Amino acid sequence: MQVETLMAFLVAAAVFAYLPGPAMLYATARTLAHGRRGGFMAALGIHLGGYVHVAGAALGLAALFQWVPEAYLVMKLVGAGYLVWLGLELIIRRGDALGPSAPPARAGRRVFAQSVLVEVLNPKTAVFFVAFLPQFADPTAALPMWAQLLVLGTIVNLMFSSADLLCVLGAGAVADRVRRSPRIVMWARRAGGTLLVGLGAKLALDRSGP
C-alpha cells in the first residue's frame, strides 16, 4: 500500500471510528448499568464480535447480504430484538447492578458474552466492512486480497474499540459518582436500559439496506 493510500485509510477509519454511533452508545449504556468493569467487558465483547465481520468481509461471506436481502432483514430484526430484550431486562430488573452485591466476575462474563452476540447480530457492521475495506486493498500487491482485508479490518476494529473505551471511561466516571446512592443507581441502570431499547428500535426501523 502506498503512503498516500495508507494515510487516506487511517484518516477515513478514524473519522468513522470517532463519529458517535451505536457501539459507543451501547458501551455507554452498559457502563451506566454495570459500572466501569461492565463497560470494559462490553467493549471487549464488541471488539471480538467485530472480528467475525472482518473475517466475513475477507472471505466474501458478507456479500451474502447483497444477494439475499432477506438474510440482512432477518439478521437485523433478530439483533434489534436482542437489544430491546437486554434493555428491558435492565429496566425492569430489581437489584443494584452497580452495587457490591453483584458478583463482578460472573456479571462481567455475562456482559461480555451478550456484547459479542450483539455485535455478531449487527448486519450493518458486516456491510460497512465489505464496503469500506476493499477500497484500500491493492489487487496487484504480493499479499493476497483476503490477507489485506484481514489486516485492514483489524486496524479498523482496533480504532473503533479505542473510541468505545473512551466512552466507557467517561461513563465510568459518572457511574463511580452515583454508586453511593441506590436511587441514582437505579435510574442510571434504567437510563442504560432505555438506551439499549432505543438502539434496538432504531435498528429495527432503519430502512437502509445492504
N, C-alpha and C positions, 0 to 999 in steps of 0.2 A: 504494500500500500504506500502510495506517495505521501510525502509530508503534508501537502495541501489537503489531500483526501482525509488523512488521519485527523488533522485539525478540524476539518468540517464535521467529521463524525463525532468527535469529542464535544464540540460546541452544541451540535444538534441533540446529542444524547443528554447533555447537561440541561438544556432547555426543557426537554420532555421530562427529565427526572425531577426538576425542581418546580415545575408548574404544579400547583395544588391539584391533586387527583384523588381517586377513590382509595388507593393504597395508603396515602397519607392520612385521610380521614379514618380509615379502618384502624391504622396503628394508633391514632389519637384516641379513638373510641375505646380500644382495648386497654390503653393506658389509664384512661379515666375510670374504667370499670374495674381493672385488676391491679392498678399500680404500675410502677416502672418495670418491675420484673415481667409482668404480663405483657407490657408493651414490647419489651425486647424479644420475648418469645414469639409474639405476633409478627414482629419484623423479620425474625429468623424464619418463621414458617412461610411468610410471603416470599422471602428470598429463595428458599429451597423450592417452593412451588413454582417460582419463575423459571427454574431450570427445566422443568417439564416442557414449558412453551419454547424455550430456547432449543431444546433437543427436537421438538416438533417442527420448528422452523428449519433447522439444519437438515432434517430427514424428509422434509416436504410434507409432513403429516398435517400441518396447519392449513395447507392448501385445500384440505378436505372441506373446510367451511365455504370456500369459494365455489365448490362444485356441488355441495349439498347444503343449501341454505337452511334446510330443516334441522340439520345437525347443530348448526350455530344457534338456532332458536331454542331447541331443546336444552342445550348446554347453558344458554343464557338464563332461561327460566328456572332451571334447577339451581344454578348458582345464586340467582336472586332470591329464590325461596329459602335457600340455606341461610343467607344473610339475614333475611327477615326473621327466621326462626331463632337465630342466635341473638338478635336484638330483642325480640320479645322475651326470650329466656332471661336476659339481663333485667328487663323492665319489671317483670312480674315475680322474679325470684326474691325470696326473703333471705336476709342474712347480709353480712358485711363482706363484700368481695375484696375490700382492701384491708380488712382488719386482721388481727393476729390469729384469729380462729381459723382462717382459711389456710389449708396446707399448701405452702408455696410450691414445693416440687410437683405435687400432683396437679395443682391448678395450672402451673406453667406448662406441663406436658400436654394438658388438655387444650390450652390456648394454642400451643404450637401445632398440634395435630389439626385443630379446626382451621387454623390460618393457612396451613398447607392446602387443605381441601378447598378453602375459599379461593385461593389463587389458581389452583388447578381448574376449578369450575368457571373461571372467568374467561370467556372466549375472546373478549376484546384484547386481552393481553396476547393471546396467540396471533390474532390478526395484526396487532401492532408489530410484533417481531417479524412476521412473514412479509410485511410491507416495508418495514424500515431497514432491516439488516442487509438485504440484497443490494440496496443502493450503494453500499460502501464495499462490497466484495468485488474482487478482481478475477474474472474468469481466466485471465492469462497468467496468473500468479502460480508459483510452484506448489503452494499449499492448496489442497483440494477445496472446492467451494464449501462443502459441508463443514470442513475444519475451520475455514474462515468464519462461517456463520456462528459456529460454536464459540470462537474466541471473541467475536464482536458482541454476541449475545451475552457472554459472561461479563464483559465490561459494562454493558448497558444495565444488566441486572445489579451489578455492584453499585453503580451510580444511583439507581432507583432506591436501593436499600439504604444508601447513605442519607438520602432525603427522608426516608421513613424514620431512621434513627434520630434525626434532628427533631422530628415531630414527637417522638417518644420522650426525648429529653425535656422538651418544652412542656408537654402534657404531664410528665412525671413530676416536674416542679410543682405544678398545680395539685396533683394528687397527694404529694407529700404534705402540703399545707392543709388540705381538707381532711386528712386522715384522722385528726383528733376529734372531729365532730361526726357522730354517727348519722345525723340528719343530712349533713352536706355530702357525706359518703354515699348515702342512698340516692341523693339527687345526681351525684356525679355518675353513679352506675346507670341510673335511668337516662342521663344525657348520652352516655356511651351507647346504650341500647337503642335510643332514638336515632342516633347517627347511623347505626347499622341497619335499622329498619328503613331509614331514608335512602341509604345506599342501595339496598335491595330493591326498593320501589323504583329508584331511578334506573337501575339496570334493567328491570322488567319492562319499564315503559319506554326505554330508549329504542327509537325506531331505526337507528342507523344499523346497517347490515354489514356483513363481511366484505 
